[in-house]
């Protein structure tokens, strides 16, 4: 299991902290970020350079494909926020077509 420790506010204060799930494992509490925020973050990383980072694009697509019960409205808003309105849920849908063998 990989764990990332966040030193500042969650997603620079843009994420809805009420959506964080707390899981207790052997007495320790693990705070789990919503999958929508992870997808939006990977999309922003994919689009941050001059060309699309394929590794981040693929991660966003795979996270989306493996997810159940996504809040699509929240996801679309988070994608727009993280990418500075340069992408949306529609962009992710297009990526899914590109990345599907």
Secondary structure as UniProt FT lines:
FT   HELIX           10..13
FT   HELIX           17..19
FT   STRAND          21..25
FT   TURN            26..27
FT   STRAND          28..32
FT   HELIX           35..46
FT   HELIX           54..66
FT   HELIX           72..82
FT   TURN            83..85
FT   HELIX           89..99
//
